[in-house]
Amino acid sequence: PELVDLFRSETPRRLAALRAAYTSGSPTQLTQEAHALKSGCAQLGARQMADLCQGLEIQGRIGSMQAAGPLLDELEREFHAVTQALLVQLG
């Protein structure tokens, strides 16, 4: 439960930082934030979110922000789905 609470409280901040990196066109920041979030998602077993973070990390590394927007949109949707699933699991 503590890990879930941490995930639920920290992830919106990370998503906001990813969105800011995308909006400002900062591939380095995008890479760093995506990498940090990917680790937390993997620890929690949120595989789809971790995969999306990896995609964002790759986009940042190659300096291509074009595909980052749709990936980020999908990541935000997936976060909401994962949050709902976790709440159901915890009862």
PyMOL Python script that loads the backbone (N, CA, C, O; Angstrom):
from pymol import cmd

cmd.read_pdbstr("""\
ATOM      1  N   PRO A   1       0.804  -1.225   0.000  1.00  0.00           N
ATOM      2  CA  PRO A   1       0.000   0.000   0.000  1.00  0.00           C
ATOM      3  C   PRO A   1       0.845   1.288   0.000  1.00  0.00           C
ATOM      4  O   PRO A   1       0.464   2.285  -0.613  1.00  0.00           O
ATOM      5  N   GLU A   2       1.985   1.254   0.687  1.00  0.00           N
ATOM      6  CA  GLU A   2       2.844   2.445   0.709  1.00  0.00           C
ATOM      7  C   GLU A   2       3.395   2.747  -0.679  1.00  0.00           C
ATOM      8  O   GLU A   2       3.449   3.906  -1.092  1.00  0.00           O
ATOM      9  N   LEU A   3       3.802   1.708  -1.394  1.00  0.00           N
ATOM     10  CA  LEU A   3       4.325   1.891  -2.747  1.00  0.00           C
ATOM     11  C   LEU A   3       3.241   2.443  -3.663  1.00  0.00           C
ATOM     12  O   LEU A   3       3.510   3.302  -4.502  1.00  0.00           O
ATOM     13  N   VAL A   4       2.028   1.955  -3.505  1.00  0.00           N
ATOM     14  CA  VAL A   4       0.903   2.439  -4.312  1.00  0.00           C
ATOM     15  C   VAL A   4       0.629   3.905  -3.994  1.00  0.00           C
ATOM     16  O   VAL A   4       0.413   4.707  -4.903  1.00  0.00           O
ATOM     17  N   ASP A   5       0.637   4.261  -2.700  1.00  0.00           N
ATOM     18  CA  ASP A   5       0.420   5.662  -2.323  1.00  0.00           C
ATOM     19  C   ASP A   5       1.496   6.570  -2.905  1.00  0.00           C
ATOM     20  O   ASP A   5       1.201   7.659  -3.398  1.00  0.00           O
ATOM     21  N   LEU A   6       2.736   6.117  -2.846  1.00  0.00           N
ATOM     22  CA  LEU A   6       3.845   6.894  -3.406  1.00  0.00           C
ATOM     23  C   LEU A   6       3.668   7.062  -4.914  1.00  0.00           C
ATOM     24  O   LEU A   6       3.858   8.152  -5.455  1.00  0.00           O
ATOM     25  N   PHE A   7       3.308   5.984  -5.575  1.00  0.00           N
ATOM     26  CA  PHE A   7       3.076   6.016  -7.021  1.00  0.00           C
ATOM     27  C   PHE A   7       1.969   7.013  -7.360  1.00  0.00           C
ATOM     28  O   PHE A   7       2.108   7.818  -8.281  1.00  0.00           O
ATOM     29  N   ARG A   8       0.870   6.950  -6.607  1.00  0.00           N
ATOM     30  CA  ARG A   8      -0.276   7.828  -6.873  1.00  0.00           C
ATOM     31  C   ARG A   8       0.034   9.289  -6.579  1.00  0.00           C
ATOM     32  O   ARG A   8      -0.538  10.179  -7.209  1.00  0.00           O
ATOM     33  N   SER A   9       0.925   9.549  -5.638  1.00  0.00           N
ATOM     34  CA  SER A   9       1.236  10.941  -5.307  1.00  0.00           C
ATOM     35  C   SER A   9       2.356  11.520  -6.170  1.00  0.00           C
ATOM     36  O   SER A   9       2.335  12.707  -6.497  1.00  0.00           O
ATOM     37  N   GLU A  10       3.327  10.697  -6.539  1.00  0.00           N
ATOM     38  CA  GLU A  10       4.486  11.181  -7.304  1.00  0.00           C
ATOM     39  C   GLU A  10       4.254  11.213  -8.813  1.00  0.00           C
ATOM     40  O   GLU A  10       4.784  12.086  -9.500  1.00  0.00           O
ATOM     41  N   THR A  11       3.483  10.290  -9.324  1.00  0.00           N
ATOM     42  CA  THR A  11       3.321  10.183 -10.776  1.00  0.00           C
ATOM     43  C   THR A  11       2.718  11.440 -11.405  1.00  0.00           C
ATOM     44  O   THR A  11       3.199  11.859 -12.458  1.00  0.00           O
ATOM     45  N   PRO A  12       1.700  12.058 -10.822  1.00  0.00           N
ATOM     46  CA  PRO A  12       1.192  13.298 -11.449  1.00  0.00           C
ATOM     47  C   PRO A  12       2.271  14.379 -11.572  1.00  0.00           C
ATOM     48  O   PRO A  12       2.294  15.118 -12.556  1.00  0.00           O
ATOM     49  N   ARG A  13       3.155  14.473 -10.589  1.00  0.00           N
ATOM     50  CA  ARG A  13       4.248  15.442 -10.673  1.00  0.00           C
ATOM     51  C   ARG A  13       5.192  15.086 -11.823  1.00  0.00           C
ATOM     52  O   ARG A  13       5.631  15.957 -12.573  1.00  0.00           O
ATOM     53  N   ARG A  14       5.492  13.810 -11.947  1.00  0.00           N
ATOM     54  CA  ARG A  14       6.365  13.362 -13.043  1.00  0.00           C
ATOM     55  C   ARG A  14       5.708  13.590 -14.402  1.00  0.00           C
ATOM     56  O   ARG A  14       6.361  14.011 -15.357  1.00  0.00           O
ATOM     57  N   LEU A  15       4.412  13.307 -14.478  1.00  0.00           N
ATOM     58  CA  LEU A  15       3.698  13.537 -15.739  1.00  0.00           C
ATOM     59  C   LEU A  15       3.702  15.016 -16.103  1.00  0.00           C
ATOM     60  O   LEU A  15       3.853  15.373 -17.272  1.00  0.00           O
ATOM     61  N   ALA A  16       3.536  15.871 -15.107  1.00  0.00           N
ATOM     62  CA  ALA A  16       3.574  17.321 -15.354  1.00  0.00           C
ATOM     63  C   ALA A  16       4.959  17.742 -15.833  1.00  0.00           C
ATOM     64  O   ALA A  16       5.083  18.587 -16.720  1.00  0.00           O
ATOM     65  N   ALA A  17       5.998  17.153 -15.247  1.00  0.00           N
ATOM     66  CA  ALA A  17       7.368  17.472 -15.668  1.00  0.00           C
ATOM     67  C   ALA A  17       7.615  16.978 -17.099  1.00  0.00           C
ATOM     68  O   ALA A  17       8.287  17.652 -17.881  1.00  0.00           O
ATOM     69  N   LEU A  18       7.081  15.820 -17.435  1.00  0.00           N
ATOM     70  CA  LEU A  18       7.202  15.315 -18.804  1.00  0.00           C
ATOM     71  C   LEU A  18       6.484  16.243 -19.784  1.00  0.00           C
ATOM     72  O   LEU A  18       7.000  16.555 -20.858  1.00  0.00           O
ATOM     73  N   ARG A  19       5.294  16.672 -19.395  1.00  0.00           N
ATOM     74  CA  ARG A  19       4.522  17.570 -20.257  1.00  0.00           C
ATOM     75  C   ARG A  19       5.265  18.899 -20.444  1.00  0.00           C
ATOM     76  O   ARG A  19       5.288  19.455 -21.542  1.00  0.00           O
ATOM     77  N   ALA A  20       5.868  19.399 -19.367  1.00  0.00           N
ATOM     78  CA  ALA A  20       6.633  20.651 -19.450  1.00  0.00           C
ATOM     79  C   ALA A  20       7.846  20.479 -20.365  1.00  0.00           C
ATOM     80  O   ALA A  20       8.163  21.369 -21.154  1.00  0.00           O
ATOM     81  N   ALA A  21       8.518  19.337 -20.257  1.00  0.00           N
ATOM     82  CA  ALA A  21       9.677  19.070 -21.117  1.00  0.00           C
ATOM     83  C   ALA A  21       9.251  19.017 -22.581  1.00  0.00           C
ATOM     84  O   ALA A  21       9.934  19.547 -23.458  1.00  0.00           O
ATOM     85  N   TYR A  22       8.124  18.376 -22.830  1.00  0.00           N
ATOM     86  CA  TYR A  22       7.609  18.288 -24.196  1.00  0.00           C
ATOM     87  C   TYR A  22       7.233  19.674 -24.722  1.00  0.00           C
ATOM     88  O   TYR A  22       7.605  20.044 -25.836  1.00  0.00           O
ATOM     89  N   THR A  23       6.500  20.430 -23.919  1.00  0.00           N
ATOM     90  CA  THR A  23       6.030  21.752 -24.324  1.00  0.00           C
ATOM     91  C   THR A  23       7.192  22.709 -24.593  1.00  0.00           C
ATOM     92  O   THR A  23       7.154  23.506 -25.530  1.00  0.00           O
ATOM     93  N   SER A  24       8.224  22.613 -23.751  1.00  0.00           N
ATOM     94  CA  SER A  24       9.373  23.513 -23.917  1.00  0.00           C
ATOM     95  C   SER A  24      10.380  22.999 -24.946  1.00  0.00           C
ATOM     96  O   SER A  24      11.341  23.693 -25.279  1.00  0.00           O
ATOM     97  N   GLY A  25      10.159  21.782 -25.448  1.00  0.00           N
ATOM     98  CA  GLY A  25      11.071  21.224 -26.448  1.00  0.00           C
ATOM     99  C   GLY A  25      12.415  20.840 -25.872  1.00  0.00           C
ATOM    100  O   GLY A  25      13.448  21.048 -26.508  1.00  0.00           O
ATOM    101  N   SER A  26      12.413  20.279 -24.670  1.00  0.00           N
ATOM    102  CA  SER A  26      13.654  19.901 -24.000  1.00  0.00           C
ATOM    103  C   SER A  26      13.831  18.384 -23.992  1.00  0.00           C
ATOM    104  O   SER A  26      13.335  17.708 -23.090  1.00  0.00           O
ATOM    105  N   PRO A  27      14.537  17.844 -24.995  1.00  0.00           N
ATOM    106  CA  PRO A  27      14.706  16.396 -25.050  1.00  0.00           C
ATOM    107  C   PRO A  27      15.492  15.831 -23.870  1.00  0.00           C
ATOM    108  O   PRO A  27      15.225  14.708 -23.442  1.00  0.00           O
ATOM    109  N   THR A  28      16.441  16.571 -23.342  1.00  0.00           N
ATOM    110  CA  THR A  28      17.225  16.089 -22.202  1.00  0.00           C
ATOM    111  C   THR A  28      16.332  15.918 -20.980  1.00  0.00           C
ATOM    112  O   THR A  28      16.395  14.900 -20.290  1.00  0.00           O
ATOM    113  N   GLN A  29      15.508  16.912 -20.721  1.00  0.00           N
ATOM    114  CA  GLN A  29      14.589  16.824 -19.584  1.00  0.00           C
ATOM    115  C   GLN A  29      13.576  15.703 -19.804  1.00  0.00           C
ATOM    116  O   GLN A  29      13.239  14.981 -18.866  1.00  0.00           O
ATOM    117  N   LEU A  30      13.095  15.556 -21.019  1.00  0.00           N
ATOM    118  CA  LEU A  30      12.152  14.494 -21.344  1.00  0.00           C
ATOM    119  C   LEU A  30      12.777  13.134 -21.044  1.00  0.00           C
ATOM    120  O   LEU A  30      12.136  12.272 -20.443  1.00  0.00           O
ATOM    121  N   THR A  31      14.012  12.946 -21.457  1.00  0.00           N
ATOM    122  CA  THR A  31      14.720  11.684 -21.224  1.00  0.00           C
ATOM    123  C   THR A  31      14.851  11.403 -19.734  1.00  0.00           C
ATOM    124  O   THR A  31      14.574  10.291 -19.284  1.00  0.00           O
ATOM    125  N   GLN A  32      15.270  12.396 -18.971  1.00  0.00           N
ATOM    126  CA  GLN A  32      15.483  12.213 -17.533  1.00  0.00           C
ATOM    127  C   GLN A  32      14.189  11.887 -16.801  1.00  0.00           C
ATOM    128  O   GLN A  32      14.148  10.969 -15.982  1.00  0.00           O
ATOM    129  N   GLU A  33      13.155  12.622 -17.089  1.00  0.00           N
ATOM    130  CA  GLU A  33      11.874  12.395 -16.409  1.00  0.00           C
ATOM    131  C   GLU A  33      11.261  11.049 -16.805  1.00  0.00           C
ATOM    132  O   GLU A  33      10.718  10.335 -15.962  1.00  0.00           O
ATOM    133  N   ALA A  34      11.352  10.715 -18.074  1.00  0.00           N
ATOM    134  CA  ALA A  34      10.803   9.436 -18.531  1.00  0.00           C
ATOM    135  C   ALA A  34      11.547   8.277 -17.885  1.00  0.00           C
ATOM    136  O   ALA A  34      10.933   7.285 -17.492  1.00  0.00           O
ATOM    137  N   HIS A  35      12.851   8.396 -17.775  1.00  0.00           N
ATOM    138  CA  HIS A  35      13.655   7.335 -17.155  1.00  0.00           C
ATOM    139  C   HIS A  35      13.271   7.160 -15.685  1.00  0.00           C
ATOM    140  O   HIS A  35      13.106   6.036 -15.212  1.00  0.00           O
ATOM    141  N   ALA A  36      13.132   8.258 -14.975  1.00  0.00           N
ATOM    142  CA  ALA A  36      12.776   8.195 -13.553  1.00  0.00           C
ATOM    143  C   ALA A  36      11.395   7.571 -13.363  1.00  0.00           C
ATOM    144  O   ALA A  36      11.211   6.738 -12.476  1.00  0.00           O
ATOM    145  N   LEU A  37      10.443   7.960 -14.172  1.00  0.00           N
ATOM    146  CA  LEU A  37       9.094   7.411 -14.051  1.00  0.00           C
ATOM    147  C   LEU A  37       9.054   5.945 -14.460  1.00  0.00           C
ATOM    148  O   LEU A  37       8.317   5.151 -13.874  1.00  0.00           O
ATOM    149  N   LYS A  38       9.838   5.592 -15.455  1.00  0.00           N
ATOM    150  CA  LYS A  38       9.882   4.201 -15.925  1.00  0.00           C
ATOM    151  C   LYS A  38      10.257   3.251 -14.794  1.00  0.00           C
ATOM    152  O   LYS A  38       9.673   2.175 -14.664  1.00  0.00           O
ATOM    153  N   SER A  39      11.214   3.639 -13.992  1.00  0.00           N
ATOM    154  CA  SER A  39      11.662   2.795 -12.885  1.00  0.00           C
ATOM    155  C   SER A  39      10.536   2.543 -11.895  1.00  0.00           C
ATOM    156  O   SER A  39      10.317   1.409 -11.469  1.00  0.00           O
ATOM    157  N   GLY A  40       9.823   3.604 -11.530  1.00  0.00           N
ATOM    158  CA  GLY A  40       8.713   3.457 -10.587  1.00  0.00           C
ATOM    159  C   GLY A  40       7.596   2.594 -11.144  1.00  0.00           C
ATOM    160  O   GLY A  40       7.008   1.786 -10.425  1.00  0.00           O
ATOM    161  N   CYS A  41       7.307   2.763 -12.417  1.00  0.00           N
ATOM    162  CA  CYS A  41       6.255   1.965 -13.058  1.00  0.00           C
ATOM    163  C   CYS A  41       6.640   0.490 -13.089  1.00  0.00           C
ATOM    164  O   CYS A  41       5.810  -0.381 -12.829  1.00  0.00           O
ATOM    165  N   ALA A  42       7.887   0.218 -13.402  1.00  0.00           N
ATOM    166  CA  ALA A  42       8.360  -1.166 -13.464  1.00  0.00           C
ATOM    167  C   ALA A  42       8.294  -1.817 -12.085  1.00  0.00           C
ATOM    168  O   ALA A  42       7.899  -2.977 -11.968  1.00  0.00           O
ATOM    169  N   GLN A  43       8.674  -1.086 -11.046  1.00  0.00           N
ATOM    170  CA  GLN A  43       8.623  -1.621  -9.682  1.00  0.00           C
ATOM    171  C   GLN A  43       7.208  -2.002  -9.281  1.00  0.00           C
ATOM    172  O   GLN A  43       7.000  -2.980  -8.564  1.00  0.00           O
ATOM    173  N   LEU A  44       6.249  -1.236  -9.739  1.00  0.00           N
ATOM    174  CA  LEU A  44       4.857  -1.470  -9.383  1.00  0.00           C
ATOM    175  C   LEU A  44       4.198  -2.508 -10.293  1.00  0.00           C
ATOM    176  O   LEU A  44       3.094  -2.971 -10.006  1.00  0.00           O
ATOM    177  N   GLY A  45       4.862  -2.871 -11.373  1.00  0.00           N
ATOM    178  CA  GLY A  45       4.302  -3.840 -12.306  1.00  0.00           C
ATOM    179  C   GLY A  45       3.422  -3.206 -13.370  1.00  0.00           C
ATOM    180  O   GLY A  45       2.672  -3.905 -14.051  1.00  0.00           O
ATOM    181  N   ALA A  46       3.504  -1.887 -13.521  1.00  0.00           N
ATOM    182  CA  ALA A  46       2.736  -1.179 -14.548  1.00  0.00           C
ATOM    183  C   ALA A  46       3.536  -1.221 -15.848  1.00  0.00           C
ATOM    184  O   ALA A  46       4.130  -0.228 -16.268  1.00  0.00           O
ATOM    185  N   ARG A  47       3.534  -2.393 -16.466  1.00  0.00           N
ATOM    186  CA  ARG A  47       4.376  -2.676 -17.627  1.00  0.00           C
ATOM    187  C   ARG A  47       4.087  -1.749 -18.816  1.00  0.00           C
ATOM    188  O   ARG A  47       5.009  -1.244 -19.456  1.00  0.00           O
ATOM    189  N   GLN A  48       2.805  -1.534 -19.101  1.00  0.00           N
ATOM    190  CA  GLN A  48       2.459  -0.671 -20.242  1.00  0.00           C
ATOM    191  C   GLN A  48       2.976   0.749 -20.018  1.00  0.00           C
ATOM    192  O   GLN A  48       3.490   1.383 -20.939  1.00  0.00           O
ATOM    193  N   MET A  49       2.836   1.241 -18.792  1.00  0.00           N
ATOM    194  CA  MET A  49       3.354   2.578 -18.492  1.00  0.00           C
ATOM    195  C   MET A  49       4.870   2.613 -18.635  1.00  0.00           C
ATOM    196  O   MET A  49       5.421   3.570 -19.180  1.00  0.00           O
ATOM    197  N   ALA A  50       5.547   1.572 -18.148  1.00  0.00           N
ATOM    198  CA  ALA A  50       7.004   1.509 -18.267  1.00  0.00           C
ATOM    199  C   ALA A  50       7.420   1.496 -19.740  1.00  0.00           C
ATOM    200  O   ALA A  50       8.398   2.142 -20.117  1.00  0.00           O
ATOM    201  N   ASP A  51       6.682   0.765 -20.566  1.00  0.00           N
ATOM    202  CA  ASP A  51       6.995   0.725 -22.000  1.00  0.00           C
ATOM    203  C   ASP A  51       6.803   2.094 -22.654  1.00  0.00           C
ATOM    204  O   ASP A  51       7.603   2.506 -23.494  1.00  0.00           O
ATOM    205  N   LEU A  52       5.741   2.793 -22.265  1.00  0.00           N
ATOM    206  CA  LEU A  52       5.506   4.133 -22.810  1.00  0.00           C
ATOM    207  C   LEU A  52       6.610   5.096 -22.364  1.00  0.00           C
ATOM    208  O   LEU A  52       7.061   5.939 -23.140  1.00  0.00           O
ATOM    209  N   CYS A  53       7.033   4.963 -21.115  1.00  0.00           N
ATOM    210  CA  CYS A  53       8.137   5.792 -20.625  1.00  0.00           C
ATOM    211  C   CYS A  53       9.414   5.512 -21.408  1.00  0.00           C
ATOM    212  O   CYS A  53      10.177   6.424 -21.725  1.00  0.00           O
ATOM    213  N   GLN A  54       9.632   4.235 -21.715  1.00  0.00           N
ATOM    214  CA  GLN A  54      10.817   3.895 -22.505  1.00  0.00           C
ATOM    215  C   GLN A  54      10.737   4.536 -23.881  1.00  0.00           C
ATOM    216  O   GLN A  54      11.743   5.024 -24.398  1.00  0.00           O
ATOM    217  N   GLY A  55       9.554   4.540 -24.476  1.00  0.00           N
ATOM    218  CA  GLY A  55       9.376   5.200 -25.764  1.00  0.00           C
ATOM    219  C   GLY A  55       9.678   6.685 -25.684  1.00  0.00           C
ATOM    220  O   GLY A  55      10.318   7.243 -26.576  1.00  0.00           O
ATOM    221  N   LEU A  56       9.218   7.329 -24.610  1.00  0.00           N
ATOM    222  CA  LEU A  56       9.509   8.756 -24.411  1.00  0.00           C
ATOM    223  C   LEU A  56      10.999   8.988 -24.189  1.00  0.00           C
ATOM    224  O   LEU A  56      11.574   9.959 -24.681  1.00  0.00           O
ATOM    225  N   GLU A  57      11.604   8.085 -23.447  1.00  0.00           N
ATOM    226  CA  GLU A  57      13.046   8.190 -23.190  1.00  0.00           C
ATOM    227  C   GLU A  57      13.833   8.098 -24.504  1.00  0.00           C
ATOM    228  O   GLU A  57      14.782   8.851 -24.720  1.00  0.00           O
ATOM    229  N   ILE A  58      13.443   7.200 -25.348  1.00  0.00           N
ATOM    230  CA  ILE A  58      14.103   7.038 -26.654  1.00  0.00           C
ATOM    231  C   ILE A  58      13.909   8.291 -27.502  1.00  0.00           C
ATOM    232  O   ILE A  58      14.849   8.767 -28.137  1.00  0.00           O
ATOM    233  N   GLN A  59      12.687   8.822 -27.511  1.00  0.00           N
ATOM    234  CA  GLN A  59      12.422  10.036 -28.287  1.00  0.00           C
ATOM    235  C   GLN A  59      13.311  11.183 -27.802  1.00  0.00           C
ATOM    236  O   GLN A  59      13.846  11.946 -28.605  1.00  0.00           O
ATOM    237  N   GLY A  60      13.459  11.293 -26.493  1.00  0.00           N
ATOM    238  CA  GLY A  60      14.326  12.330 -25.947  1.00  0.00           C
ATOM    239  C   GLY A  60      15.779  12.125 -26.322  1.00  0.00           C
ATOM    240  O   GLY A  60      16.485  13.078 -26.650  1.00  0.00           O
ATOM    241  N   ARG A  61      16.221  10.889 -26.275  1.00  0.00           N
ATOM    242  CA  ARG A  61      17.631  10.601 -26.597  1.00  0.00           C
ATOM    243  C   ARG A  61      17.973  10.911 -28.039  1.00  0.00           C
ATOM    244  O   ARG A  61      19.069  11.383 -28.341  1.00  0.00           O
ATOM    245  N   ILE A  62      17.024  10.643 -28.933  1.00  0.00           N
ATOM    246  CA  ILE A  62      17.315  10.922 -30.340  1.00  0.00           C
ATOM    247  C   ILE A  62      16.962  12.365 -30.711  1.00  0.00           C
ATOM    248  O   ILE A  62      17.185  12.806 -31.838  1.00  0.00           O
ATOM    249  N   GLY A  63      16.405  13.085 -29.733  1.00  0.00           N
ATOM    250  CA  GLY A  63      16.091  14.493 -29.962  1.00  0.00           C
ATOM    251  C   GLY A  63      14.867  14.723 -30.816  1.00  0.00           C
ATOM    252  O   GLY A  63      14.687  15.808 -31.367  1.00  0.00           O
ATOM    253  N   SER A  64      14.023  13.715 -30.932  1.00  0.00           N
ATOM    254  CA  SER A  64      12.812  13.831 -31.740  1.00  0.00           C
ATOM    255  C   SER A  64      11.608  13.997 -30.832  1.00  0.00           C
ATOM    256  O   SER A  64      11.186  13.055 -30.162  1.00  0.00           O
ATOM    257  N   MET A  65      11.064  15.195 -30.817  1.00  0.00           N
ATOM    258  CA  MET A  65       9.923  15.462 -29.951  1.00  0.00           C
ATOM    259  C   MET A  65       8.592  15.197 -30.665  1.00  0.00           C
ATOM    260  O   MET A  65       7.526  15.266 -30.054  1.00  0.00           O
ATOM    261  N   GLN A  66       8.666  14.897 -31.949  1.00  0.00           N
ATOM    262  CA  GLN A  66       7.457  14.744 -32.746  1.00  0.00           C
ATOM    263  C   GLN A  66       6.547  13.630 -32.219  1.00  0.00           C
ATOM    264  O   GLN A  66       5.339  13.834 -32.101  1.00  0.00           O
ATOM    265  N   ALA A  67       7.098  12.470 -31.903  1.00  0.00           N
ATOM    266  CA  ALA A  67       6.284  11.351 -31.429  1.00  0.00           C
ATOM    267  C   ALA A  67       6.028  11.411 -29.928  1.00  0.00           C
ATOM    268  O   ALA A  67       5.244  10.618 -29.408  1.00  0.00           O
ATOM    269  N   ALA A  68       6.668  12.327 -29.231  1.00  0.00           N
ATOM    270  CA  ALA A  68       6.537  12.390 -27.776  1.00  0.00           C
ATOM    271  C   ALA A  68       5.129  12.783 -27.343  1.00  0.00           C
ATOM    272  O   ALA A  68       4.632  12.267 -26.343  1.00  0.00           O
ATOM    273  N   GLY A  69       4.484  13.672 -28.063  1.00  0.00           N
ATOM    274  CA  GLY A  69       3.143  14.128 -27.693  1.00  0.00           C
ATOM    275  C   GLY A  69       2.131  12.998 -27.588  1.00  0.00           C
ATOM    276  O   GLY A  69       1.486  12.849 -26.550  1.00  0.00           O
ATOM    277  N   PRO A  70       1.978  12.200 -28.636  1.00  0.00           N
ATOM    278  CA  PRO A  70       1.035  11.082 -28.565  1.00  0.00           C
ATOM    279  C   PRO A  70       1.416  10.050 -27.493  1.00  0.00           C
ATOM    280  O   PRO A  70       0.540   9.480 -26.840  1.00  0.00           O
ATOM    281  N   LEU A  71       2.702   9.814 -27.316  1.00  0.00           N
ATOM    282  CA  LEU A  71       3.134   8.880 -26.266  1.00  0.00           C
ATOM    283  C   LEU A  71       2.774   9.413 -24.885  1.00  0.00           C
ATOM    284  O   LEU A  71       2.335   8.664 -24.014  1.00  0.00           O
ATOM    285  N   LEU A  72       2.962  10.687 -24.701  1.00  0.00           N
ATOM    286  CA  LEU A  72       2.642  11.308 -23.424  1.00  0.00           C
ATOM    287  C   LEU A  72       1.135  11.273 -23.156  1.00  0.00           C
ATOM    288  O   LEU A  72       0.713  11.010 -22.030  1.00  0.00           O
ATOM    289  N   ASP A  73       0.339  11.533 -24.167  1.00  0.00           N
ATOM    290  CA  ASP A  73      -1.122  11.441 -24.022  1.00  0.00           C
ATOM    291  C   ASP A  73      -1.527  10.035 -23.599  1.00  0.00           C
ATOM    292  O   ASP A  73      -2.357   9.857 -22.707  1.00  0.00           O
ATOM    293  N   GLU A  74      -0.932   9.045 -24.248  1.00  0.00           N
ATOM    294  CA  GLU A  74      -1.247   7.650 -23.930  1.00  0.00           C
ATOM    295  C   GLU A  74      -0.772   7.289 -22.524  1.00  0.00           C
ATOM    296  O   GLU A  74      -1.450   6.550 -21.809  1.00  0.00           O
ATOM    297  N   LEU A  75       0.377   7.803 -22.131  1.00  0.00           N
ATOM    298  CA  LEU A  75       0.910   7.550 -20.792  1.00  0.00           C
ATOM    299  C   LEU A  75      -0.037   8.111 -19.726  1.00  0.00           C
ATOM    300  O   LEU A  75      -0.287   7.460 -18.712  1.00  0.00           O
ATOM    301  N   GLU A  76      -0.554   9.299 -19.952  1.00  0.00           N
ATOM    302  CA  GLU A  76      -1.493   9.897 -18.998  1.00  0.00           C
ATOM    303  C   GLU A  76      -2.768   9.071 -18.891  1.00  0.00           C
ATOM    304  O   GLU A  76      -3.282   8.863 -17.792  1.00  0.00           O
ATOM    305  N   ARG A  77      -3.277   8.604 -20.014  1.00  0.00           N
ATOM    306  CA  ARG A  77      -4.475   7.747 -19.988  1.00  0.00           C
ATOM    307  C   ARG A  77      -4.185   6.445 -19.247  1.00  0.00           C
ATOM    308  O   ARG A  77      -5.005   5.978 -18.457  1.00  0.00           O
ATOM    309  N   GLU A  78      -3.034   5.871 -19.502  1.00  0.00           N
ATOM    310  CA  GLU A  78      -2.666   4.615 -18.856  1.00  0.00           C
ATOM    311  C   GLU A  78      -2.499   4.798 -17.350  1.00  0.00           C
ATOM    312  O   GLU A  78      -2.854   3.908 -16.577  1.00  0.00           O
ATOM    313  N   PHE A  79      -1.961   5.941 -16.926  1.00  0.00           N
ATOM    314  CA  PHE A  79      -1.825   6.208 -15.499  1.00  0.00           C
ATOM    315  C   PHE A  79      -3.195   6.175 -14.822  1.00  0.00           C
ATOM    316  O   PHE A  79      -3.342   5.596 -13.746  1.00  0.00           O
ATOM    317  N   HIS A  80      -4.187   6.788 -15.442  1.00  0.00           N
ATOM    318  CA  HIS A  80      -5.535   6.792 -14.861  1.00  0.00           C
ATOM    319  C   HIS A  80      -6.100   5.367 -14.789  1.00  0.00           C
ATOM    320  O   HIS A  80      -6.746   5.002 -13.806  1.00  0.00           O
ATOM    321  N   ALA A  81      -5.858   4.576 -15.816  1.00  0.00           N
ATOM    322  CA  ALA A  81      -6.332   3.185 -15.815  1.00  0.00           C
ATOM    323  C   ALA A  81      -5.628   2.376 -14.724  1.00  0.00           C
ATOM    324  O   ALA A  81      -6.270   1.609 -14.006  1.00  0.00           O
ATOM    325  N   VAL A  82      -4.322   2.544 -14.602  1.00  0.00           N
ATOM    326  CA  VAL A  82      -3.555   1.819 -13.583  1.00  0.00           C
ATOM    327  C   VAL A  82      -4.015   2.238 -12.190  1.00  0.00           C
ATOM    328  O   VAL A  82      -4.173   1.396 -11.306  1.00  0.00           O
ATOM    329  N   THR A  83      -4.225   3.522 -11.996  1.00  0.00           N
ATOM    330  CA  THR A  83      -4.685   4.013 -10.693  1.00  0.00           C
ATOM    331  C   THR A  83      -6.015   3.372 -10.317  1.00  0.00           C
ATOM    332  O   THR A  83      -6.196   2.932  -9.182  1.00  0.00           O
ATOM    333  N   GLN A  84      -6.938   3.320 -11.260  1.00  0.00           N
ATOM    334  CA  GLN A  84      -8.229   2.700 -10.988  1.00  0.00           C
ATOM    335  C   GLN A  84      -8.070   1.221 -10.653  1.00  0.00           C
ATOM    336  O   GLN A  84      -8.702   0.725  -9.720  1.00  0.00           O
ATOM    337  N   ALA A  85      -7.241   0.524 -11.398  1.00  0.00           N
ATOM    338  CA  ALA A  85      -7.009  -0.901 -11.133  1.00  0.00           C
ATOM    339  C   ALA A  85      -6.393  -1.129  -9.751  1.00  0.00           C
ATOM    340  O   ALA A  85      -6.754  -2.074  -9.050  1.00  0.00           O
ATOM    341  N   LEU A  86      -5.473  -0.265  -9.373  1.00  0.00           N
ATOM    342  CA  LEU A  86      -4.845  -0.388  -8.053  1.00  0.00           C
ATOM    343  C   LEU A  86      -5.843  -0.141  -6.935  1.00  0.00           C
ATOM    344  O   LEU A  86      -5.825  -0.834  -5.918  1.00  0.00           O
ATOM    345  N   LEU A  87      -6.704   0.832  -7.119  1.00  0.00           N
ATOM    346  CA  LEU A  87      -7.716   1.121  -6.105  1.00  0.00           C
ATOM    347  C   LEU A  87      -8.680  -0.060  -5.931  1.00  0.00           C
ATOM    348  O   LEU A  87      -9.092  -0.373  -4.813  1.00  0.00           O
ATOM    349  N   VAL A  88      -9.030  -0.704  -7.030  1.00  0.00           N
ATOM    350  CA  VAL A  88      -9.895  -1.884  -6.969  1.00  0.00           C
ATOM    351  C   VAL A  88      -9.174  -3.020  -6.244  1.00  0.00           C
ATOM    352  O   VAL A  88      -9.766  -3.705  -5.410  1.00  0.00           O
ATOM    353  N   GLN A  89      -7.898  -3.215  -6.565  1.00  0.00           N
ATOM    354  CA  GLN A  89      -7.116  -4.287  -5.936  1.00  0.00           C
ATOM    355  C   GLN A  89      -6.978  -4.080  -4.437  1.00  0.00           C
ATOM    356  O   GLN A  89      -7.059  -5.031  -3.660  1.00  0.00           O
ATOM    357  N   LEU A  90      -6.773  -2.847  -4.039  1.00  0.00           N
ATOM    358  CA  LEU A  90      -6.573  -2.558  -2.617  1.00  0.00           C
ATOM    359  C   LEU A  90      -7.887  -2.604  -1.839  1.00  0.00           C
ATOM    360  O   LEU A  90      -7.906  -2.722  -0.614  1.00  0.00           O
ATOM    361  N   GLY A  91      -8.987  -2.507  -2.595  1.00  0.00           N
ATOM    362  CA  GLY A  91     -10.302  -2.619  -1.970  1.00  0.00           C
ATOM    363  C   GLY A  91     -10.614  -1.430  -1.168  1.00  0.00           C
ATOM    364  O   GLY A  91     -11.686  -1.354  -0.568  1.00  0.00           O
TER     365      GLY A  91
END
""", "prot")
cmd.dss("prot")
cmd.show_as("cartoon", "prot")
cmd.util.cbc("prot")
cmd.orient("prot")
